[in-house]
Amino acid sequence: MPILGLAPDRYPTRPAHFDIERVIRPNILALHPYRCARDDYSEGILLDANENALGHSIPLSTKLEPEIQSALSLDLHRYPSPTHDPIKARLAELRGLPGIDHVFLGVGSDEVIDLLIRVCVAPGTEKILITPPTYGMYSVCAQVNDVGVVKVPLVLNGDEGEGGEKGRFSVNVEEVKKAISADPSIKLVFLCSPGNPTGTLISLSSLRSILEYEDFKGIVVVDEAYIDFTTQENASAVSLLHEYSNLCVSQTLSKSFGLAAIRLGIAFAHPGLVQILMNTKAPYNVSAPTASLALSALTPAALDLMTSKISTLTKARGDLIRGLEELQPLGLGAVIGANDANFVVVPILEKSGSGKPDNVRAQKIYKTLAEQEGVVVRYRGGEPGCAGCVRITVGSDEEIKVLLTKMRELLQTL
């Protein structure tokens, strides 16, 4: 059955063992999407969508925050575009893709994750594969959708993985392949690169190995929420979309763009999968205020400022790591992971000097920092390979100084 809304010749069949029509659930493939008013016309005297013709009811005289005042200049009484093609065009150009048919927009990356599971994985019978420690929403969305989860841990001990990856938190490619071969019901493989909470990139060679594995008939989803913070060149899996139809790369405006509050996530994929996601999403999932801010964030001047801020944060990341190294004599371990994101992960050790990670001590320091010192980090000691660890976001220079001072005080007393 062809994909509704897309000519068959618009989606390639690479690699040869992949057929997107066999990946998508039959009921989704047959779905006739809801056709909303703005799919047809968006200009003129609009009497087609039962909108409030008199506009919003927020008094202009009301004392409001400047950003709210700005939003009121938009046509808030009208439904927004269901496609937001200008945003897609700028994103496609930014990431080096042929056009807007390779771009899907969602309410944060979480909508992308949930939609992919809903369109590809049958409830109760099929599964996704994840590589812990990893982003928790993959499992949450799977449970919400009554989908099974197969777990293949990352390499946790720092040795070379059997599939050619090296170092702690690399993907064990051969174990992923074994799990796929053992369970044909696996439809999606979620890989986080750079990882959360690991901060470690997945090599493109490892991704190629999984994408080309003939036993896997599903889609590899690479979550690149933190990709702009890596200093490695040509690190993004988006470059592989020119070769592989069985790949989807998710990104976001929350991290490097500094727009977490507007909730805009992105999926870069081949047109067939993008069309399926468009057919399935809610009609007006991305709001007009979100779209307006996103478009502003993708102008040349805004992109230059983003690049400058990334450079500043990358330098601050190095300063933070060096500051944490100075605390090691007080019972702090070395930073783990490859540090390709805007955070670092560091283990808190037993005070006895044994060198072993200490979850109890880590929780005490984490809670004391937050509740008594006003410095909030994230406890991650329950994740595989992260015993005793806290995750620290790279802050401003002043925030890093405060954190290091408070950490020193607590490591001396707790």
N, C-alpha and C positions, 0 to 999 in steps of 0.2 A: 504494500500500500504506500503510495507516494506521500510526501509531507505536504500538507495543505498550505497553500500560500507560497510555495517555492517550486520552480521548475526543476525536474530531476537532474538536469545538467548543471545546476547551480551548487551542488555539493559533491566533492570528489570522493573517491573510494580508496584512500591511502591510509594505512597499508592494506594489502589485498585481502587479508583475513577479516577486515572490519566492514560491517554493514550497519549503518546507523538505524535503518528501519527494523533491524532485529534487536537493537538495544532499547529502543523506546517502547514503553508498554503499549499494547495494542489499543487500549481504550483512549490513550493520549494521542496516538497516531491518527485515530479516527475522529478526534475531537474537532468540532466546528467552533472556532473561537467566537466569543462574544464580540459583536461588532458595535462599538460605541459611536456616539455622535461625532466625535472629533476625528474618527477615521475617515469621514467623508468631507466635511467642510469645517473651517475654523475662522472664516471671515464673513462679514456681512451682518445682516440683522438675524441674530442667532436665536431662533425660536424652536429649536429641535431637541434640546437636552433637559428641559424642565428646570433650568437654572433660575436664580433670583435676578430678574432683569433690573432691579433697583440697586443692586450692589450689596456689599457687606454692611453690617450695622455697627461697626466700631467707630465711635465718635472721633473725628479728626482732632477735636480739641482735647481729647484725653492725653494726659502726660504719659508718653510711652518711651521705651528704649529706642535709640536711633535705628537699630537694626529692624525693629518692629515697624517704625515709621516708614522705612524703606520698603518693607514687604507690602505695606498697604498701597503702594503705588502700582502694584501688579493687579491684574484683573482677577482678583480672588474669587469673584462670584462665578467665574467661568471654569469649567473643567480644564485641566492642563492637557498638553499634548500626550497622546498615548505612546509616542515613539521617541521624542526629543532627539531628532536627527542631527541638529547642530552640535549637540554635546557628543554624540557618537562620532561625528566627522572629526572633531578635534582630537578625540581619544584615539581614533584609528590612525590619524596622522602622527600623533605623539608616539605611538607604539609601533609604527611602521607596518600597518596592515592595509590591505587594498581598499577597504571602504566600510561603510556603516553596517553592511550585512554580516560583518564579523564581530559586531559589538552588541551586547545586551546590557541593559541597566536595571538594577534592582534596588530594593530598600536595604542598603548595606550588603555586604557579602553574605550575610546570613540568609537573605532571601534567595540568593543564587544557590547556596548549599541546599536549602530546603526544596527549591524547585527542581534541581537536578535529581535529588532523591525521589521526588514525587513522579517525575516523568520517566525515569529509567528503572526504578526498582519496585517490584511488585510486593505489596505488604504481605507479611506472613510467610513468604516462600523464598524471597531473594535477599541478597546481602550487599553491604559495602565492605571495603577493606580500609583500615587505618593503620598508622604506624606510630604508636605511642612511644614517648610522650609527644602529644600533639594538641591541636586546638580542640577544645571540648565540645564545640557546637556540632561537629560531625556526628558524634554519638547521640547528642540530644535530639537532633533532627531525625536520626535513624529511629530512635525510640518513639518519638512522636508519630512517625509514619509506619510503625510496626515493622521495621526492617532490621534484619540481623546485622551484627557487626563482627567481622573477623579482624583480629589484632595480630600484627606482625611487628614486634618492637624494633625500634631503631637499634643500631649497634651501640651498646651501652658502656662497653668497657674500653673503648679507644683503640681496639685492634682493627685491622683491616677487614672490611666486610667481604663476604664471599663473592659478591657481584662486582668487585673492583672499587667500591667506595673506600675511603680511608677516614679513620678518625672517629671520635665519639659523636654519636647522634647522626651518623651517616645511614643511608638506607641499605638494608640487607637485601639486595636485589634478588639473590637466589632464593631466599626464604619467601619473599613476596611471590616469586614465580611458583614455588612449591605450593603455597596456599591457593593460588589461582588454579593450578592444575588439579588440586585436590577438591575444589569446590566450584563447579561451573555456575553456581547461582550468584557468584560475585559479579555485580554489574558496574560498580564504580570503585576506583582506587583513589583515595584522598591523600595527597602528599602536600605538606606545608613547607614552603621554601621562600625565604628563610623560615625555619621552624619556630613555632610558638609552643613551648617556652624555650626552645633550644638556641634560637638565633643562628642556626646552621643552614647553609645553602645545600640544595640537592644538585648534583652535577647533571649537566645536560646528557652526558653519556649514560648515566643511570636511567634517566627518563627515557631515552631512546630504547634502551634494553627492554624496558617494560612495555613501551608503546609497540614495539616490534614483536613481542612475544605472542606467537600464534595461538596459544591456548587461551589468551585473554580476548574475549569478544566485546568487552565493554569499553568504558571511557576512563581515561586518567584525568583527574582533576588536580591541578597544581594551584595551591592557594598562595598568592604572592602579595599578601597585604603589606609586607615590609620590604619589598624588592628594591625600592629606591634608596634604601639605607646601606646597601652593600657597596663595597669599593671594588668588587670584582667586575671586570668588563664582560659584556655579552652574557650576563648571568640569567636573564629572564627566559622562561620557557616560551614566551610569545613568539620568539624567533622560530620555534619548531612548528608553529601552526601552518607555515607554508608547506610543510611536508606531511603532517599527520592530521587526519580527520578525527581520530579517536582521542583528541586532546582538548581540554577546556582549561583556560587559565583565568583565575579570578583575581581581581585587584580591587582597590578601594580608594576613596578620597579621604578616608579617616586618618591615615597615618602621615605619610609624607606631605600631603596637601593640607594637613591640619584642619580638616573639616569633619571631625567625628560626629558633630551634632546634626549635620544635615542628612546623614544616613544615605549615602550613595555608593552602591557596590557595582562592580563591573564584571561581566564574563566575556572573555575573548575566545571565540570558537569559530568553527567553520559554519557557513550559512545554514546548513541543515539543522544543526543543534540550536543555533540562535533563533531560527524560525519556530522550532518546537517550543522554546522558552517563551517567545512572544505570543504564541497561540494559547499558552497555559496561564500566564501571569494575570493578575487583576488588571482591569482595563486602564486605570489611571494610578499605577503604583508609585510613580515618582511625582512629587508635588511641584507646583509652580515655584514656590520659594526655594526649594532644593535645586530645581533646574536652573533658576536664575543665578544662584550662588555658584553652582558647578560651572556654568558657562563662563562666569567671571574668573574662576580659578584656572581656566584653561587658556586664558589670553597669554600672549608672549610675555608681557610684563609680569603677570602673576607666576608664570612658569620660571622666569628668571629669579624671582624672589624665593620661590620654593627651592630652587637649586641652591641658592645662597644659604637658606636655613638648614638644608640637609648638610651642607658643608660644615656649618657651625655645630650641628648636633653630632656629626661624625667626629669632629675634634673633641667635643665634650665627652663623647663615649670613651675616647682614649684617656682623657683626664680622669674620668670616673674609674676606669680600670686601674690606672696607676694609683689612685687614691685608695682603692680597695686593697691593692697589693701591700700598701704600707700597714694595713690592719692585720695582716696575716699572723704576726707574732701574738696577737690577742685572741686567736682562735677562729680566724676566717680562712677558708680555703681559697684556692686559686679559682678565678672565673672559669666556668666551663662553657662548652659550645664554641662556635666560630665567630660570634659577635658580628654578624652581618645585619642586625636589626637595630632598632632604637632602644634597646634594652640589653641588660646583661644579667646572667644568672650566676649566683655565687653561693657555695655551701657554707653554713655555719657549723663549726666543728665542736666536739666535746671540749669543755673547759679544762679537762684533765691533761690535755696535750697529747691524747692518743692519736690524733689526726683523723678520727672517724667522724662522719657527719652526724649531727645531733638534731633530730626533729623536734624534740622537746625544747631545747634551747632556742632553736630557730623560731618556733612559735612564740616563745616568750618575748624574744627581741622584736619580732614582727608586730605583736599586739601592743607592746609597750611603745614602740615607735609611733603607731597609729593613734593609740588612746591617750598617751601622756605627752608625746613630743610633737604631735601634729604632722608626722611624716609617714605617708602611706606607701608601702611597697606591697608586693604580692607573695604570699607564702606558696611554695610549690613543692614542698617536701613529699607529698603523696604521689608525685608522678614518677614513673619508672626512670631510674638513672639520675634522679634529682633529690636524693635523700638530703635533708637538712637545708635545702635551697630556698632562697628568696629571689624573686625576679625584680629588678630595679630598672624602671624606665629612665632613660637619659633626660635629665631636666636642664634647666638653665644653670649657668655657672654658680649663681647664688644658691640655688636649690641643691646642687651637688655638694657645695661646701657645708650646708646645714646638715645634709644627710650624713656625710662623712664624720662630722663632729659628733652627731648623736650616736652613730654606730660605734664610734670609738668609746664613748662614755658607757654605752650599754654592754659592749664586749668586755669592758673592765669590771663591770659590776654583776652581770648576770651569768 
